[in-house]
């Protein structure tokens, strides 16, 4: 992919991947990839720059290999489906702002979302902790689910254990409370559980303190790696603390030779790892029984909404996730393909392991269809793994329709938090440390955007309208940036849906996309471009 896009005026600092993000996304980045610039300019990034002095033409004429970029969006020249209540099929009503992107997921209890977007799991990595207020407030204001990832309790030095179980978890409390402060009935706070979280009694702690305000997510894996979560710490005492908490720490900080190497600077950091699940089981049948038993235990505790996240394992594991989640009547299954991101995973593992997102998502639809044809109420799905733009959202929703309700974004939805915090720290030096800002001043490129938040953020006044002028002083700039970026994604999605003549989320179908090459057709079962409606065309010609 090109590093620059002259039409939008964007450029990647590093090597771009399919999503348009840089392979390595820096929190202190001065810009300006498409997602970065969307976080301040919003829906302006849907259009070519410099209107009135330019014309623009697409250079995307070839589609090589199998990827989301090799799917194309189908448009129609007549009809209108799924118009919201009160609207007619007149040309005055069938306009893209009238497209409804509200959606819901869940088995018995429906969770509403203002748009089909959720965050990836933001767990024990320090970057998630530093920018949490921006992420959480932004997600709550937009009205989308946010996921607190694994190990947040275990790595918290201020958390308290009693008889091997958590009795106080201030960092987890901070994260939950931060989201609930602006939660208005749309979205959800989801807390993820892994082996260590289960051992530490995180589920019991949450249900006792927050009741059914929290959705609990069981974790089988993610697209970035096929081992448990990792973080890196540079303090020997902290590494020993984590080792005593029951984590795998590499190298072992208790070994005298390692301590000597650390003392002399030969070892500067330690990697903390989580454990693999289901190591004592040897068959899919055993996994099913263990999984259903765990779900029932959580329901007995009082959890009314439970989800599952699985990674880019092979076809057996994917089928297990869909079937077992359906059998357990779970509320959501997130299918995360390779090509996604992480805060700290072995790099060559990320590069080499797992099933690429489009292939995994295609098989997820296929397997879900098998269950649906047997009369099952298939678990609602979310697709994730390297998705960042509104066109990718539409394609993934169509590829997995009608089972997919949400698109899961990790790094893409974190960028607004980084950028907003950097702007806030630059404009208000007294807040720089508190918001984890990385800039001492605004970059020279910001002259064209302005010098105040009201000028810089296209979504500033929309946020102010929602929370009130007096409350704006409590809204982090990173949350304003997230709102602005989400508005661009939502508007772009509305436009694509209107072009496909679909005015509500439930109308999106696989017939709204087609394959750009025969290889993609073969792997996704989405017909090739010129085969779509070709019979209709001949009927018209021969009539």
C-alpha positions in Angstrom: 0.0 0.0 0.0 1.1 3.6 -0.6 2.3 5.6 2.4 0.6 8.8 1.1 -2.9 9.6 -0.2 -2.8 12.8 -2.1 -6.6 12.9 -2.4 -7.2 13.0 1.3 -4.0 14.8 2.2 -2.9 11.9 4.5 0.4 10.1 5.0 1.6 7.2 7.1 4.6 7.7 9.3 5.5 4.0 9.0 4.5 1.1 6.7 0.8 1.0 6.1 -1.2 -2.2 6.4 -4.6 -3.1 4.9 -6.5 -1.0 7.5 -4.6 2.1 6.5 -2.9 2.3 9.9 0.9 2.1 10.3 2.3 -1.3 11.3 3.6 0.4 14.4 1.2 3.1 15.8 2.8 5.6 18.1 0.9 7.4 20.8 3.1 10.5 20.3 2.6 10.5 16.5 2.4 14.0 14.8 0.3 12.5 12.0 -1.3 12.1 9.7 -2.9 8.8 8.6 -6.5 8.8 7.7 -7.7 7.7 11.2 -5.5 10.3 12.8 -6.8 13.1 10.7 -10.4 11.9 11.0 -10.1 12.3 14.8 -10.0 16.1 14.4 -11.6 16.7 11.0 -14.3 14.1 11.2 -16.5 13.5 8.2 -14.5 16.0 6.2 -12.2 13.0 5.5 -14.9 11.3 3.5 -14.2 13.6 0.6 -11.2 14.8 -1.5 -9.4 17.8 -0.2 -9.2 21.3 -1.8 -12.7 21.4 -3.3 -12.9 23.9 -6.2 -9.4 23.6 -7.4 -9.2 19.8 -8.0 -10.7 16.8 -9.6 -10.0 13.4 -8.2 -10.0 9.9 -9.6 -9.6 6.5 -8.0 -6.4 4.6 -8.4 -7.8 1.5 -6.9 -8.3 -0.4 -10.1 -6.6 -3.8 -9.4 -7.6 -6.3 -6.8 -4.9 -8.9 -6.1 -5.1 -11.7 -3.6 -7.8 -12.3 -0.9 -8.4 -9.4 1.5 -11.2 -7.0 2.5 -9.7 -4.6 -0.1 -10.6 -7.2 -2.8 -14.3 -7.0 -2.0 -16.3 -4.3 -3.7 -19.5 -2.6 -2.5 -22.5 -3.2 -4.6 -24.8 -0.3 -5.4 -28.3 -0.2 -6.8 -30.1 2.2 -9.0 -33.6 1.7 -7.7 -35.5 0.8 -4.5 -35.3 1.5 -0.8 -35.4 -1.0 2.0 -35.7 -0.7 5.7 -36.7 2.9 6.0 -37.1 4.0 9.6 -40.6 4.5 10.9 -42.3 7.7 9.7 -40.4 7.8 6.5 -41.7 7.1 3.0 -39.9 6.0 -0.1 -39.9 9.5 -1.5 -36.7 11.0 -2.8 -36.9 13.6 0.0 -36.9 10.8 2.7 -34.4 8.4 1.0 -31.3 10.5 1.9 -28.2 9.1 3.6 -28.7 11.1 6.9 -31.9 9.2 7.4 -30.1 5.8 7.4 -30.3 4.3 10.8 -27.1 2.7 12.1 -28.6 1.8 15.5 -28.3 -1.9 16.3 -28.6 -4.3 19.1 -27.1 -7.7 20.2 -28.0 -10.3 22.8 -29.9 -13.4 23.3 -32.7 -12.6 25.8 -31.6 -9.2 27.0 -30.9 -6.9 24.1 -28.0 -4.4 24.4 -28.4 -1.3 22.2 -25.6 0.5 20.3 -25.9 3.7 18.4 -23.7 2.4 15.6 -22.3 -1.1 14.8 -18.9 -0.5 16.5 -17.2 -1.8 19.6 -13.7 -1.5 20.9 -11.2 -4.3 21.1 -10.1 -5.5 24.5 -8.1 -2.8 26.3 -6.4 -4.7 29.1 -3.3 -4.6 31.2 -1.0 -2.8 28.7 0.1 0.5 30.2 -1.1 2.4 27.1 -4.6 1.2 27.8 -4.4 2.4 31.4 -2.9 5.8 30.5 -5.5 6.7 28.0 -8.5 4.9 29.5 -10.5 8.0 30.4 -10.4 9.2 26.8 -11.4 5.8 25.5 -14.1 5.2 28.0 -15.7 8.6 28.0 -15.5 8.7 24.2 -17.2 5.3 23.9 -19.9 6.1 26.4 -20.7 9.4 24.6 -20.8 7.8 21.2 -22.9 5.0 22.7 -20.9 1.9 21.8 -19.6 -1.0 23.9 -16.1 -0.9 25.3 -14.1 -3.9 26.5 -11.8 -4.0 29.6 -9.3 -6.6 28.7 -7.7 -9.4 30.6 -5.4 -9.1 33.7 -6.3 -5.6 34.7 -6.9 -6.7 38.3 -3.9 -9.0 38.5 -1.3 -6.4 37.5 -2.7 -3.6 39.7 -0.3 -3.2 42.6 -3.0 -1.5 44.6 -5.4 -4.4 44.3 -5.9 -6.5 47.4 -6.1 -10.3 47.6 -7.6 -12.3 50.5 -7.5 -16.1 50.6 -6.4 -16.0 47.0 -9.3 -13.9 45.8 -9.6 -10.2 44.9 -11.2 -8.1 47.6 -10.3 -4.6 46.2 -9.5 -3.7 42.6 -9.2 0.1 42.3 -7.9 0.1 38.7 -10.8 -2.1 37.5 -13.2 0.1 39.5 -11.8 3.2 37.9 -12.3 1.8 34.4 -15.9 0.7 35.0 -17.0 3.8 36.8 -15.4 6.0 34.1 -17.6 4.5 31.4 -20.8 4.4 33.6 -20.4 8.1 34.4 -21.6 8.9 30.8 -23.5 5.8 29.9 -27.0 6.6 28.7 -28.5 3.3 27.8 -26.5 2.7 24.6 -23.4 0.6 24.6 -22.0 -1.6 27.3 -19.1 -2.1 29.6 -17.6 -5.5 29.0 -15.0 -7.1 31.2 -12.8 -9.9 29.9 -11.7 -12.9 31.8 -8.7 -15.2 31.3 -7.2 -18.1 33.4 -5.6 -15.8 35.9 -8.7 -13.6 36.2 -10.8 -16.7 36.9 -8.4 -17.9 39.6 -8.3 -14.4 41.2 -12.1 -14.3 41.6 -12.7 -11.3 39.2 -16.1 -12.5 38.2 -17.2 -12.8 41.8 -15.8 -9.4 42.6 -17.6 -7.7 39.7 -21.0 -9.3 40.3 -20.9 -8.4 44.0 -20.1 -4.7 43.3 -21.7 -3.9 40.0 -24.4 -6.6 39.4 -25.8 -6.8 35.9 -24.3 -3.4 34.8 -21.4 -5.4 33.4 -21.2 -7.9 30.5 -18.7 -10.6 31.3 -16.5 -11.9 28.4 -14.8 -15.2 28.4 -11.6 -15.3 26.4 -10.3 -18.0 24.1 -7.9 -15.9 22.2 -7.3 -13.0 19.8 -6.1 -12.5 16.3 -2.7 -11.1 17.2 -1.4 -14.2 18.9 -2.0 -17.8 20.0 -0.7 -17.5 23.6 -2.0 -15.6 26.6 -1.7 -11.8 27.1 1.7 -10.1 27.7 3.0 -6.9 29.1 6.6 -5.6 29.5 7.8 -4.1 32.8 11.1 -2.4 33.5 11.1 -2.5 37.3 12.6 -5.6 39.1 10.4 -5.2 42.1 7.3 -5.0 40.0 8.4 -8.1 38.0 8.8 -10.0 41.3 5.3 -8.8 42.4 3.8 -10.2 39.2 5.7 -13.4 39.7 4.3 -13.7 43.2 0.8 -12.9 41.8 1.1 -16.2 39.8 2.1 -14.9 36.4 4.7 -16.3 34.1 7.6 -13.7 34.1 10.4 -14.0 31.5 13.2 -14.0 32.4 12.5 -15.2 36.0 13.1 -12.2 38.3 13.8 -14.4 41.2 16.8 -16.1 39.7 20.1 -14.5 41.1 21.8 -14.4 37.8 18.9 -12.6 36.2 19.0 -10.0 39.1 22.7 -9.5 38.5 22.2 -9.0 34.8 19.4 -6.5 35.6 21.7 -4.7 38.0 24.4 -4.3 35.3 22.0 -3.3 32.6 22.3 -6.4 30.5 18.6 -7.1 31.2 16.4 -4.0 31.1 12.9 -5.4 31.1 10.7 -8.5 31.9 7.8 -9.9 29.9 4.7 -11.0 31.9 2.7 -13.8 30.2 -0.7 -15.4 30.9 -1.5 -19.0 30.7 -3.1 -21.1 28.0 -6.6 -22.4 28.7 -8.0 -26.0 28.4 -4.6 -27.6 28.7 -6.0 -30.5 30.7 -8.6 -31.3 28.0 -8.0 -33.4 24.9 -11.2 -33.3 22.8 -13.8 -30.8 21.5 -16.4 -32.7 23.6 -14.5 -32.1 26.8 -14.1 -28.4 25.9 -17.9 -28.1 25.4 -18.7 -29.6 28.7 -16.2 -27.5 30.6 -17.3 -24.4 28.7 -21.0 -24.9 29.4 -20.2 -25.6 33.0 -18.3 -22.4 33.4 -21.1 -20.4 31.7 -23.7 -22.0 34.1 -21.5 -21.1 37.1 -21.4 -17.4 35.9 -25.2 -17.4 35.4 -25.6 -18.8 38.9 -23.5 -15.9 40.2 -26.0 -13.6 38.6 -24.6 -12.7 35.2 -27.4 -12.0 32.7 -25.2 -11.1 29.8 -22.1 -13.2 28.8 -19.9 -13.0 25.7 -17.0 -14.9 24.2 -14.0 -13.8 22.3 -12.1 -16.2 20.1 -9.0 -15.7 18.0 -7.8 -16.9 14.6 -7.4 -20.5 15.4 -8.3 -23.2 12.8 -11.6 -24.3 11.5 -12.3 -26.7 14.4 -11.9 -24.0 17.0 -14.1 -21.6 15.0 -16.8 -24.2 14.7 -16.5 -24.9 18.5 -16.8 -21.2 19.4 -19.9 -20.7 17.3 -21.6 -23.9 18.3 -20.8 -23.8 22.0 -21.7 -20.1 22.2 -25.0 -20.8 20.5 -25.7 -23.8 22.8 -24.9 -21.7 25.9 -27.2 -18.9 24.6 -24.4 -16.3 24.9 -25.1 -12.7 23.9 -22.1 -12.1 21.6 -19.2 -13.9 20.0 -16.3 -11.8 18.8 -14.3 -13.5 16.0 -10.9 -11.8 15.7 -8.9 -12.6 12.7 -5.1 -12.3 12.0 -4.2 -8.9 10.8 -5.3 -7.2 14.0 -3.2 -5.4 16.5 -1.9 -5.6 20.0 -0.1 -3.7 22.7 2.5 -6.3 23.3 2.8 -9.6 21.5 5.7 -11.6 19.9 6.2 -9.8 16.6 7.0 -12.8 14.4 4.1 -14.7 15.9 1.8 -11.8 14.9 3.3 -11.9 11.4 3.1 -15.7 10.9 0.3 -17.3 12.8 -3.4 -17.7 12.4 -6.2 -17.3 9.8 -6.4 -13.9 8.0 -9.6 -12.0 8.9 -11.5 -12.3 5.6 -11.0 -16.1 5.5 -12.0 -16.6 9.1 -15.0 -14.3 8.8 -16.1 -16.1 5.6 -16.0 -19.5 7.4 -17.8 -18.0 10.4 -20.7 -17.1 8.2 -20.7 -20.5 6.6 -20.7 -22.3 10.0 -23.4 -20.0 11.4 -25.5 -20.8 8.4 -25.2 -24.5 9.1 -26.6 -24.0 12.6 -29.3 -21.6 11.5 -30.5 -24.1 8.9 -30.9 -26.6 11.7 -33.3 -24.3 13.5 -30.8 -22.8 16.0 -30.9 -19.3 17.2 -27.3 -18.5 16.3 -25.3 -16.4 18.7 -24.8 -12.8 17.5 -21.4 -12.2 16.1 -18.8 -9.3 16.0 -16.0 -9.4 13.4 -12.6 -7.9 14.2 -9.0 -8.1 13.0 -7.4 -5.2 11.1 -10.6 -3.2 10.3 -10.4 0.6 10.5 -12.5 2.3 7.9 -16.2 2.7 7.1 -15.9 0.7 3.9 -14.3 -2.2 5.7 -17.1 -2.0 8.3 -19.8 -2.3 5.6 -18.0 -5.1 3.8 -17.6 -7.1 7.1 -21.2 -6.5 8.1 -22.3 -7.7 4.6 -20.0 -10.7 4.5 -21.4 -12.0 7.8 -25.0 -10.9 7.4 -27.4 -11.5 9.1 -25.3 -12.9 12.0 -22.9 -10.0 12.4 -24.1 -7.1 14.6 -20.9 -5.2 15.4 -17.5 -4.5 14.0 -14.6 -4.7 16.6 -11.8 -2.1 16.2 -8.7 -2.1 18.4 -5.9 0.2 17.4 -8.1 2.3 15.0 -10.4 3.5 17.8 -7.4 4.1 20.2 -5.7 6.6 17.9 -8.3 9.4 18.7 -7.5 8.9 22.4 -3.7 9.4 21.7 -4.2 12.4 19.5 -6.7 14.2 21.7 -4.5 13.7 24.7 -1.5 15.1 22.9 -3.5 18.2 21.8 -4.8 18.7 25.4 -1.4 18.4 26.9 0.0 20.9 24.3 -2.7 23.5 24.9 -2.8 23.0 28.6 0.7 22.1 29.9 -0.6 21.8 33.5 -2.7 18.8 32.3 0.1 17.1 30.2 1.1 14.5 32.8 -2.5 13.8 33.9 -3.7 13.1 30.3 -0.4 11.4 29.2 0.2 14.0 26.5 3.4 13.6 24.5 3.6 17.1 22.8 5.1 20.2 24.3 3.4 22.3 21.7 1.1 21.8 18.7 3.0 20.7 15.5 3.4 23.3 12.8 0.9 21.4 10.7 -1.8 22.4 13.1 -1.8 25.9 11.8 -4.4 24.9 9.3 -6.6 23.3 11.9 -6.6 26.0 14.6 -5.3 26.7 18.0 -8.3 25.9 20.3 -10.3 22.7 20.8 -13.4 24.5 19.3 -11.4 25.1 16.1 -9.5 21.8 16.0 -12.2 19.3 16.6 -15.1 19.2 14.1 -17.1 17.4 16.7 -16.5 19.7 19.6 -19.9 21.4 19.5 -21.8 18.2 19.0 -20.2 16.8 22.2 -21.0 20.1 24.0 -24.7 19.8 22.9 -24.8 16.3 24.4 -23.2 17.0 27.7 -23.8 20.7 28.2 -21.5 23.6 28.2 -20.6 23.4 31.9 -19.7 19.7 31.7 -17.3 20.2 28.8 -14.5 21.1 31.2 -14.7 17.4 32.4 -14.5 15.8 28.9 -11.0 14.8 27.9 -10.0 15.9 24.4 -9.3 12.3 23.6 -13.0 11.6 24.0 -13.9 14.5 21.8 -11.5 13.1 19.2 -13.1 9.7 19.5 -16.6 11.2 18.9 -15.2 13.1 15.9 -13.7 9.9 14.4 -16.8 7.9 15.1 -18.9 10.5 13.4 -16.8 10.1 10.3 -17.1 6.4 10.3 -20.9 6.6 10.9 -21.5 9.1 8.2 -19.4 7.0 5.7 -21.3 3.9 6.7 -24.6 5.8 6.2 -23.5 6.8 2.7 -22.5 3.3 1.7 -25.8 1.9 3.0 -27.8 4.5 1.2 -26.0 3.7 -2.0 -27.0 0.0 -1.5 -30.5 1.2 -0.8 -30.4 -0.2 2.8 -31.7 2.3 5.4 -31.4 0.1 8.5 -28.8 -2.3 9.8 -31.0 -5.4 9.5 -31.3 -4.9 5.8 -27.6 -5.3 5.0 -27.0 -8.5 3.1 -24.3 -10.5 1.3 -25.7 -9.4 -2.0 -24.5 -5.9 -1.1 -20.9 -6.8 -1.9 -19.1 -8.7 -4.7 -15.6 -10.2 -5.2 -13.0 -8.3 -7.1 -11.2 -11.4 -8.3 -11.9 -15.1 -8.8 -9.7 -16.1 -5.9 -11.7 -14.0 -3.5 -14.9 -15.4 -5.0 -13.7 -19.0 -4.3 -12.7 -18.3 -0.7 -15.6 -16.1 0.4 -18.4 -17.6 -1.8 -19.2 -13.9 -2.7 -19.9 -13.8 -6.5 -17.5 -12.2 -8.9 -18.4 -8.6 -10.0 -19.6 -9.3 -13.5 -21.5 -12.4 -12.5 -23.7 -10.5 -10.1 -27.2 -9.8 -11.7 -25.8 -10.9 -15.1 -28.9 -13.1 -15.6 -31.1 -10.1 -14.9 -29.1 -8.1 -17.4 -29.7 -10.6 -20.1 -33.4 -10.8 -19.3 -33.7 -7.0 -19.8 -31.7 -7.2 -23.1 -33.8 -10.1 -24.4 -37.2 -8.7 -23.3 
